Amino acid sequence: MILVLLIVAAVVTLASAAGLAVSRALRPASKAELESQLEPIDVAAFRNLVDPAEDEYLRRHLSAAQFRVTQRARLRARAAYVRVVGRNAAVLIRMGQTALATGEAQASNDVREAALRLVNEALLVRRNALFALLRIYAGMAWPNRSTATAGILDRYERLSNSAMLLGRLRNPAVPVRVTAG
């Protein structure tokens, strides 16, 4: 009898914990919560890492062994930037969806259009970040192979502009920053 009561209590506890987790996951996050999850990116440093001229310069001025070591380190740094780009894109997707879910999007056509644009661009950047990571990891295995990831940076800058536009439309006094500097 006690065993049955313990099992029932455990099932009730698990069900309530799962219900709480689901309700928190479905609750739209506030703008401040989402903005706190954004990690600014140093675009100039990222641009230097993805610059093919820099790779060529290193290839010409380093021995083959030194170049492979240096290139792998640069690729690890590139991967770190791309992972942040992907995480930021995921946050910006949620920001756009939150803006669409609020009354602001229904009240203002500009806010709705900016939020839709942000969501669409963020989805594209998130997908491209995944493919860029795959190319970077392949480049780590074969450092002499070219890993073109400059496109992700250009798309991210457009995404950043869309996020700032939506932020200005929603609250002109507080801009959304996803790039550093």
Biotite code that builds the C-alpha atoms (Angstrom):
import biotite.structure as struc

atoms = struc.array([
    struc.Atom([0.000, 0.000, 0.000], chain_id="A", res_id=1, res_name="MET", atom_name="CA", element="C"),
    struc.Atom([2.801, 2.407, 0.906], chain_id="A", res_id=2, res_name="ILE", atom_name="CA", element="C"),
    struc.Atom([4.591, 1.507, -2.314], chain_id="A", res_id=3, res_name="LEU", atom_name="CA", element="C"),
    struc.Atom([1.503, 2.412, -4.361], chain_id="A", res_id=4, res_name="VAL", atom_name="CA", element="C"),
    struc.Atom([1.198, 5.773, -2.563], chain_id="A", res_id=5, res_name="LEU", atom_name="CA", element="C"),
    struc.Atom([4.877, 6.541, -3.194], chain_id="A", res_id=6, res_name="LEU", atom_name="CA", element="C"),
    struc.Atom([4.513, 5.709, -6.889], chain_id="A", res_id=7, res_name="ILE", atom_name="CA", element="C"),
    struc.Atom([1.394, 7.894, -7.185], chain_id="A", res_id=8, res_name="VAL", atom_name="CA", element="C"),
    struc.Atom([3.165, 10.754, -5.375], chain_id="A", res_id=9, res_name="ALA", atom_name="CA", element="C"),
    struc.Atom([6.176, 10.421, -7.681], chain_id="A", res_id=10, res_name="ALA", atom_name="CA", element="C"),
    struc.Atom([3.967, 10.457, -10.792], chain_id="A", res_id=11, res_name="VAL", atom_name="CA", element="C"),
    struc.Atom([2.061, 13.524, -9.536], chain_id="A", res_id=12, res_name="VAL", atom_name="CA", element="C"),
    struc.Atom([5.346, 15.298, -8.753], chain_id="A", res_id=13, res_name="THR", atom_name="CA", element="C"),
    struc.Atom([6.771, 14.490, -12.199], chain_id="A", res_id=14, res_name="LEU", atom_name="CA", element="C"),
    struc.Atom([3.577, 15.626, -13.918], chain_id="A", res_id=15, res_name="ALA", atom_name="CA", element="C"),
    struc.Atom([3.521, 18.928, -12.058], chain_id="A", res_id=16, res_name="SER", atom_name="CA", element="C"),
    struc.Atom([7.217, 19.538, -12.765], chain_id="A", res_id=17, res_name="ALA", atom_name="CA", element="C"),
    struc.Atom([6.680, 18.801, -16.467], chain_id="A", res_id=18, res_name="ALA", atom_name="CA", element="C"),
    struc.Atom([3.645, 21.091, -16.540], chain_id="A", res_id=19, res_name="GLY", atom_name="CA", element="C"),
    struc.Atom([5.630, 23.884, -14.926], chain_id="A", res_id=20, res_name="LEU", atom_name="CA", element="C"),
    struc.Atom([8.490, 23.455, -17.402], chain_id="A", res_id=21, res_name="ALA", atom_name="CA", element="C"),
    struc.Atom([6.142, 23.484, -20.382], chain_id="A", res_id=22, res_name="VAL", atom_name="CA", element="C"),
    struc.Atom([4.272, 26.561, -19.143], chain_id="A", res_id=23, res_name="SER", atom_name="CA", element="C"),
    struc.Atom([7.544, 28.438, -18.670], chain_id="A", res_id=24, res_name="ARG", atom_name="CA", element="C"),
    struc.Atom([8.757, 27.420, -22.120], chain_id="A", res_id=25, res_name="ALA", atom_name="CA", element="C"),
    struc.Atom([5.523, 28.564, -23.749], chain_id="A", res_id=26, res_name="LEU", atom_name="CA", element="C"),
    struc.Atom([5.389, 31.842, -21.823], chain_id="A", res_id=27, res_name="ARG", atom_name="CA", element="C"),
    struc.Atom([6.583, 34.637, -24.090], chain_id="A", res_id=28, res_name="PRO", atom_name="CA", element="C"),
    struc.Atom([9.778, 36.124, -22.732], chain_id="A", res_id=29, res_name="ALA", atom_name="CA", element="C"),
    struc.Atom([9.910, 39.832, -22.063], chain_id="A", res_id=30, res_name="SER", atom_name="CA", element="C"),
    struc.Atom([11.910, 42.091, -24.337], chain_id="A", res_id=31, res_name="LYS", atom_name="CA", element="C"),
    struc.Atom([14.425, 42.745, -21.550], chain_id="A", res_id=32, res_name="ALA", atom_name="CA", element="C"),
    struc.Atom([14.900, 39.009, -20.900], chain_id="A", res_id=33, res_name="GLU", atom_name="CA", element="C"),
    struc.Atom([15.558, 38.356, -24.560], chain_id="A", res_id=34, res_name="LEU", atom_name="CA", element="C"),
    struc.Atom([17.907, 41.313, -24.965], chain_id="A", res_id=35, res_name="GLU", atom_name="CA", element="C"),
    struc.Atom([19.936, 40.114, -21.991], chain_id="A", res_id=36, res_name="SER", atom_name="CA", element="C"),
    struc.Atom([20.512, 36.832, -23.860], chain_id="A", res_id=37, res_name="GLN", atom_name="CA", element="C"),
    struc.Atom([22.117, 38.582, -26.853], chain_id="A", res_id=38, res_name="LEU", atom_name="CA", element="C"),
    struc.Atom([25.894, 38.456, -26.965], chain_id="A", res_id=39, res_name="GLU", atom_name="CA", element="C"),
    struc.Atom([27.455, 41.352, -28.905], chain_id="A", res_id=40, res_name="PRO", atom_name="CA", element="C"),
    struc.Atom([29.959, 40.363, -31.582], chain_id="A", res_id=41, res_name="ILE", atom_name="CA", element="C"),
    struc.Atom([33.119, 42.257, -32.499], chain_id="A", res_id=42, res_name="ASP", atom_name="CA", element="C"),
    struc.Atom([32.420, 42.523, -36.216], chain_id="A", res_id=43, res_name="VAL", atom_name="CA", element="C"),
    struc.Atom([35.869, 43.911, -37.087], chain_id="A", res_id=44, res_name="ALA", atom_name="CA", element="C"),
    struc.Atom([37.635, 40.948, -35.473], chain_id="A", res_id=45, res_name="ALA", atom_name="CA", element="C"),
    struc.Atom([35.223, 38.495, -37.093], chain_id="A", res_id=46, res_name="PHE", atom_name="CA", element="C"),
    struc.Atom([35.737, 40.169, -40.475], chain_id="A", res_id=47, res_name="ARG", atom_name="CA", element="C"),
    struc.Atom([39.511, 39.779, -40.062], chain_id="A", res_id=48, res_name="ASN", atom_name="CA", element="C"),
    struc.Atom([39.094, 36.063, -39.336], chain_id="A", res_id=49, res_name="LEU", atom_name="CA", element="C"),
    struc.Atom([37.014, 35.440, -42.459], chain_id="A", res_id=50, res_name="VAL", atom_name="CA", element="C"),
    struc.Atom([39.111, 37.605, -44.780], chain_id="A", res_id=51, res_name="ASP", atom_name="CA", element="C"),
    struc.Atom([40.600, 35.409, -47.547], chain_id="A", res_id=52, res_name="PRO", atom_name="CA", element="C"),
    struc.Atom([43.422, 37.946, -48.029], chain_id="A", res_id=53, res_name="ALA", atom_name="CA", element="C"),
    struc.Atom([44.511, 37.322, -44.426], chain_id="A", res_id=54, res_name="GLU", atom_name="CA", element="C"),
    struc.Atom([44.542, 33.574, -45.057], chain_id="A", res_id=55, res_name="ASP", atom_name="CA", element="C"),
    struc.Atom([46.609, 34.075, -48.200], chain_id="A", res_id=56, res_name="GLU", atom_name="CA", element="C"),
    struc.Atom([49.029, 36.380, -46.378], chain_id="A", res_id=57, res_name="TYR", atom_name="CA", element="C"),
    struc.Atom([49.556, 33.763, -43.658], chain_id="A", res_id=58, res_name="LEU", atom_name="CA", element="C"),
    struc.Atom([49.948, 31.018, -46.256], chain_id="A", res_id=59, res_name="ARG", atom_name="CA", element="C"),
    struc.Atom([52.732, 32.997, -48.004], chain_id="A", res_id=60, res_name="ARG", atom_name="CA", element="C"),
    struc.Atom([54.595, 34.074, -44.852], chain_id="A", res_id=61, res_name="HIS", atom_name="CA", element="C"),
    struc.Atom([54.458, 30.938, -42.704], chain_id="A", res_id=62, res_name="LEU", atom_name="CA", element="C"),
    struc.Atom([55.871, 27.494, -43.203], chain_id="A", res_id=63, res_name="SER", atom_name="CA", element="C"),
    struc.Atom([53.334, 24.813, -44.091], chain_id="A", res_id=64, res_name="ALA", atom_name="CA", element="C"),
    struc.Atom([53.374, 23.395, -40.544], chain_id="A", res_id=65, res_name="ALA", atom_name="CA", element="C"),
    struc.Atom([53.045, 26.853, -38.946], chain_id="A", res_id=66, res_name="GLN", atom_name="CA", element="C"),
    struc.Atom([50.256, 27.735, -41.342], chain_id="A", res_id=67, res_name="PHE", atom_name="CA", element="C"),
    struc.Atom([48.251, 24.600, -40.445], chain_id="A", res_id=68, res_name="ARG", atom_name="CA", element="C"),
    struc.Atom([48.585, 25.325, -36.708], chain_id="A", res_id=69, res_name="VAL", atom_name="CA", element="C"),
    struc.Atom([47.683, 28.987, -37.158], chain_id="A", res_id=70, res_name="THR", atom_name="CA", element="C"),
    struc.Atom([44.826, 28.209, -39.512], chain_id="A", res_id=71, res_name="GLN", atom_name="CA", element="C"),
    struc.Atom([43.312, 25.702, -37.087], chain_id="A", res_id=72, res_name="ARG", atom_name="CA", element="C"),
    struc.Atom([43.455, 28.309, -34.298], chain_id="A", res_id=73, res_name="ALA", atom_name="CA", element="C"),
    struc.Atom([41.800, 30.865, -36.581], chain_id="A", res_id=74, res_name="ARG", atom_name="CA", element="C"),
    struc.Atom([39.155, 28.310, -37.539], chain_id="A", res_id=75, res_name="LEU", atom_name="CA", element="C"),
    struc.Atom([38.408, 27.591, -33.863], chain_id="A", res_id=76, res_name="ARG", atom_name="CA", element="C"),
    struc.Atom([37.946, 31.329, -33.294], chain_id="A", res_id=77, res_name="ALA", atom_name="CA", element="C"),
    struc.Atom([35.774, 31.534, -36.415], chain_id="A", res_id=78, res_name="ARG", atom_name="CA", element="C"),
    struc.Atom([33.637, 28.661, -35.108], chain_id="A", res_id=79, res_name="ALA", atom_name="CA", element="C"),
    struc.Atom([33.209, 30.446, -31.771], chain_id="A", res_id=80, res_name="ALA", atom_name="CA", element="C"),
    struc.Atom([31.945, 33.556, -33.571], chain_id="A", res_id=81, res_name="TYR", atom_name="CA", element="C"),
    struc.Atom([29.592, 31.520, -35.756], chain_id="A", res_id=82, res_name="VAL", atom_name="CA", element="C"),
    struc.Atom([28.159, 29.729, -32.699], chain_id="A", res_id=83, res_name="ARG", atom_name="CA", element="C"),
    struc.Atom([27.403, 33.137, -31.123], chain_id="A", res_id=84, res_name="VAL", atom_name="CA", element="C"),
    struc.Atom([25.817, 34.267, -34.394], chain_id="A", res_id=85, res_name="VAL", atom_name="CA", element="C"),
    struc.Atom([23.571, 31.185, -34.308], chain_id="A", res_id=86, res_name="GLY", atom_name="CA", element="C"),
    struc.Atom([22.581, 31.739, -30.672], chain_id="A", res_id=87, res_name="ARG", atom_name="CA", element="C"),
    struc.Atom([21.873, 35.429, -31.312], chain_id="A", res_id=88, res_name="ASN", atom_name="CA", element="C"),
    struc.Atom([19.764, 34.512, -34.351], chain_id="A", res_id=89, res_name="ALA", atom_name="CA", element="C"),
    struc.Atom([17.709, 32.153, -32.182], chain_id="A", res_id=90, res_name="ALA", atom_name="CA", element="C"),
    struc.Atom([17.121, 34.935, -29.658], chain_id="A", res_id=91, res_name="VAL", atom_name="CA", element="C"),
    struc.Atom([16.179, 37.359, -32.436], chain_id="A", res_id=92, res_name="LEU", atom_name="CA", element="C"),
    struc.Atom([13.682, 34.823, -33.798], chain_id="A", res_id=93, res_name="ILE", atom_name="CA", element="C"),
    struc.Atom([12.020, 34.784, -30.386], chain_id="A", res_id=94, res_name="ARG", atom_name="CA", element="C"),
    struc.Atom([12.115, 38.593, -30.232], chain_id="A", res_id=95, res_name="MET", atom_name="CA", element="C"),
    struc.Atom([10.395, 38.858, -33.589], chain_id="A", res_id=96, res_name="GLY", atom_name="CA", element="C"),
    struc.Atom([7.813, 36.246, -32.639], chain_id="A", res_id=97, res_name="GLN", atom_name="CA", element="C"),
    struc.Atom([7.146, 38.057, -29.362], chain_id="A", res_id=98, res_name="THR", atom_name="CA", element="C"),
    struc.Atom([6.668, 41.327, -31.239], chain_id="A", res_id=99, res_name="ALA", atom_name="CA", element="C"),
    struc.Atom([4.230, 39.595, -33.592], chain_id="A", res_id=100, res_name="LEU", atom_name="CA", element="C"),
    struc.Atom([2.308, 38.077, -30.678], chain_id="A", res_id=101, res_name="ALA", atom_name="CA", element="C"),
    struc.Atom([1.816, 41.381, -28.867], chain_id="A", res_id=102, res_name="THR", atom_name="CA", element="C"),
    struc.Atom([-0.781, 43.978, -29.720], chain_id="A", res_id=103, res_name="GLY", atom_name="CA", element="C"),
    struc.Atom([1.940, 46.229, -31.158], chain_id="A", res_id=104, res_name="GLU", atom_name="CA", element="C"),
    struc.Atom([2.098, 44.264, -34.403], chain_id="A", res_id=105, res_name="ALA", atom_name="CA", element="C"),
    struc.Atom([-1.650, 44.508, -34.890], chain_id="A", res_id=106, res_name="GLN", atom_name="CA", element="C"),
    struc.Atom([-1.656, 48.223, -34.060], chain_id="A", res_id=107, res_name="ALA", atom_name="CA", element="C"),
    struc.Atom([1.298, 49.148, -36.268], chain_id="A", res_id=108, res_name="SER", atom_name="CA", element="C"),
    struc.Atom([1.867, 47.770, -39.736], chain_id="A", res_id=109, res_name="ASN", atom_name="CA", element="C"),
    struc.Atom([5.521, 48.954, -39.552], chain_id="A", res_id=110, res_name="ASP", atom_name="CA", element="C"),
    struc.Atom([6.152, 46.904, -36.410], chain_id="A", res_id=111, res_name="VAL", atom_name="CA", element="C"),
    struc.Atom([4.534, 43.838, -37.981], chain_id="A", res_id=112, res_name="ARG", atom_name="CA", element="C"),
    struc.Atom([6.606, 44.141, -41.158], chain_id="A", res_id=113, res_name="GLU", atom_name="CA", element="C"),
    struc.Atom([9.821, 44.725, -39.189], chain_id="A", res_id=114, res_name="ALA", atom_name="CA", element="C"),
    struc.Atom([9.092, 41.732, -36.941], chain_id="A", res_id=115, res_name="ALA", atom_name="CA", element="C"),
    struc.Atom([8.370, 39.466, -39.920], chain_id="A", res_id=116, res_name="LEU", atom_name="CA", element="C"),
    struc.Atom([11.546, 40.612, -41.631], chain_id="A", res_id=117, res_name="ARG", atom_name="CA", element="C"),
    struc.Atom([13.541, 39.991, -38.460], chain_id="A", res_id=118, res_name="LEU", atom_name="CA", element="C"),
    struc.Atom([12.145, 36.473, -38.033], chain_id="A", res_id=119, res_name="VAL", atom_name="CA", element="C"),
    struc.Atom([12.772, 35.561, -41.674], chain_id="A", res_id=120, res_name="ASN", atom_name="CA", element="C"),
    struc.Atom([16.328, 36.903, -41.679], chain_id="A", res_id=121, res_name="GLU", atom_name="CA", element="C"),
    struc.Atom([17.112, 35.297, -38.325], chain_id="A", res_id=122, res_name="ALA", atom_name="CA", element="C"),
    struc.Atom([15.868, 31.916, -39.558], chain_id="A", res_id=123, res_name="LEU", atom_name="CA", element="C"),
    struc.Atom([18.109, 32.218, -42.603], chain_id="A", res_id=124, res_name="LEU", atom_name="CA", element="C"),
    struc.Atom([21.127, 33.265, -40.528], chain_id="A", res_id=125, res_name="VAL", atom_name="CA", element="C"),
    struc.Atom([20.553, 30.423, -38.078], chain_id="A", res_id=126, res_name="ARG", atom_name="CA", element="C"),
    struc.Atom([20.454, 27.885, -40.923], chain_id="A", res_id=127, res_name="ARG", atom_name="CA", element="C"),
    struc.Atom([23.516, 29.425, -42.583], chain_id="A", res_id=128, res_name="ASN", atom_name="CA", element="C"),
    struc.Atom([25.400, 29.376, -39.274], chain_id="A", res_id=129, res_name="ALA", atom_name="CA", element="C"),
    struc.Atom([24.889, 25.620, -39.073], chain_id="A", res_id=130, res_name="LEU", atom_name="CA", element="C"),
    struc.Atom([26.285, 25.128, -42.575], chain_id="A", res_id=131, res_name="PHE", atom_name="CA", element="C"),
    struc.Atom([29.163, 27.526, -41.860], chain_id="A", res_id=132, res_name="ALA", atom_name="CA", element="C"),
    struc.Atom([30.076, 25.476, -38.790], chain_id="A", res_id=133, res_name="LEU", atom_name="CA", element="C"),
    struc.Atom([30.142, 22.331, -40.886], chain_id="A", res_id=134, res_name="LEU", atom_name="CA", element="C"),
    struc.Atom([32.501, 24.023, -43.379], chain_id="A", res_id=135, res_name="ARG", atom_name="CA", element="C"),
    struc.Atom([34.704, 25.290, -40.543], chain_id="A", res_id=136, res_name="ILE", atom_name="CA", element="C"),
    struc.Atom([34.986, 21.838, -38.984], chain_id="A", res_id=137, res_name="TYR", atom_name="CA", element="C"),
    struc.Atom([35.858, 20.390, -42.388], chain_id="A", res_id=138, res_name="ALA", atom_name="CA", element="C"),
    struc.Atom([38.494, 23.118, -42.686], chain_id="A", res_id=139, res_name="GLY", atom_name="CA", element="C"),
    struc.Atom([39.966, 22.070, -39.341], chain_id="A", res_id=140, res_name="MET", atom_name="CA", element="C"),
    struc.Atom([40.427, 18.561, -40.692], chain_id="A", res_id=141, res_name="ALA", atom_name="CA", element="C"),
    struc.Atom([41.985, 19.912, -43.900], chain_id="A", res_id=142, res_name="TRP", atom_name="CA", element="C"),
    struc.Atom([43.480, 23.371, -43.076], chain_id="A", res_id=143, res_name="PRO", atom_name="CA", element="C"),
    struc.Atom([44.662, 23.999, -46.636], chain_id="A", res_id=144, res_name="ASN", atom_name="CA", element="C"),
    struc.Atom([41.053, 23.850, -47.813], chain_id="A", res_id=145, res_name="ARG", atom_name="CA", element="C"),
    struc.Atom([39.191, 27.149, -48.216], chain_id="A", res_id=146, res_name="SER", atom_name="CA", element="C"),
    struc.Atom([36.285, 27.723, -45.826], chain_id="A", res_id=147, res_name="THR", atom_name="CA", element="C"),
    struc.Atom([34.234, 30.610, -47.118], chain_id="A", res_id=148, res_name="ALA", atom_name="CA", element="C"),
    struc.Atom([32.261, 31.978, -44.168], chain_id="A", res_id=149, res_name="THR", atom_name="CA", element="C"),
    struc.Atom([32.248, 35.682, -45.029], chain_id="A", res_id=150, res_name="ALA", atom_name="CA", element="C"),
    struc.Atom([28.625, 35.383, -46.196], chain_id="A", res_id=151, res_name="GLY", atom_name="CA", element="C"),
    struc.Atom([27.453, 34.622, -42.676], chain_id="A", res_id=152, res_name="ILE", atom_name="CA", element="C"),
    struc.Atom([28.963, 37.899, -41.490], chain_id="A", res_id=153, res_name="LEU", atom_name="CA", element="C"),
    struc.Atom([27.206, 39.928, -44.181], chain_id="A", res_id=154, res_name="ASP", atom_name="CA", element="C"),
    struc.Atom([23.880, 38.259, -43.387], chain_id="A", res_id=155, res_name="ARG", atom_name="CA", element="C"),
    struc.Atom([24.449, 38.824, -39.666], chain_id="A", res_id=156, res_name="TYR", atom_name="CA", element="C"),
    struc.Atom([25.023, 42.529, -40.237], chain_id="A", res_id=157, res_name="GLU", atom_name="CA", element="C"),
    struc.Atom([21.715, 42.717, -42.152], chain_id="A", res_id=158, res_name="ARG", atom_name="CA", element="C"),
    struc.Atom([20.054, 40.825, -39.309], chain_id="A", res_id=159, res_name="LEU", atom_name="CA", element="C"),
    struc.Atom([21.552, 43.290, -36.835], chain_id="A", res_id=160, res_name="SER", atom_name="CA", element="C"),
    struc.Atom([20.085, 46.187, -38.822], chain_id="A", res_id=161, res_name="ASN", atom_name="CA", element="C"),
    struc.Atom([16.667, 44.509, -38.815], chain_id="A", res_id=162, res_name="SER", atom_name="CA", element="C"),
    struc.Atom([16.864, 43.979, -35.065], chain_id="A", res_id=163, res_name="ALA", atom_name="CA", element="C"),
    struc.Atom([17.774, 47.618, -34.521], chain_id="A", res_id=164, res_name="MET", atom_name="CA", element="C"),
    struc.Atom([14.889, 48.739, -36.748], chain_id="A", res_id=165, res_name="LEU", atom_name="CA", element="C"),
    struc.Atom([12.377, 46.650, -34.806], chain_id="A", res_id=166, res_name="LEU", atom_name="CA", element="C"),
    struc.Atom([13.858, 47.894, -31.533], chain_id="A", res_id=167, res_name="GLY", atom_name="CA", element="C"),
    struc.Atom([13.560, 51.524, -32.643], chain_id="A", res_id=168, res_name="ARG", atom_name="CA", element="C"),
    struc.Atom([9.974, 50.995, -33.759], chain_id="A", res_id=169, res_name="LEU", atom_name="CA", element="C"),
    struc.Atom([9.014, 49.339, -30.472], chain_id="A", res_id=170, res_name="ARG", atom_name="CA", element="C"),
    struc.Atom([10.990, 51.645, -28.171], chain_id="A", res_id=171, res_name="ASN", atom_name="CA", element="C"),
    struc.Atom([12.945, 54.471, -29.839], chain_id="A", res_id=172, res_name="PRO", atom_name="CA", element="C"),
    struc.Atom([14.877, 55.293, -26.671], chain_id="A", res_id=173, res_name="ALA", atom_name="CA", element="C"),
    struc.Atom([16.491, 51.841, -26.255], chain_id="A", res_id=174, res_name="VAL", atom_name="CA", element="C"),
    struc.Atom([18.280, 50.356, -29.286], chain_id="A", res_id=175, res_name="PRO", atom_name="CA", element="C"),
    struc.Atom([18.953, 46.625, -29.630], chain_id="A", res_id=176, res_name="VAL", atom_name="CA", element="C"),
    struc.Atom([22.707, 45.919, -29.929], chain_id="A", res_id=177, res_name="ARG", atom_name="CA", element="C"),
    struc.Atom([23.988, 42.691, -31.405], chain_id="A", res_id=178, res_name="VAL", atom_name="CA", element="C"),
    struc.Atom([27.373, 43.984, -32.532], chain_id="A", res_id=179, res_name="THR", atom_name="CA", element="C"),
    struc.Atom([30.143, 45.469, -30.423], chain_id="A", res_id=180, res_name="ALA", atom_name="CA", element="C"),
    struc.Atom([31.988, 48.673, -31.075], chain_id="A", res_id=181, res_name="GLY", atom_name="CA", element="C"),
])
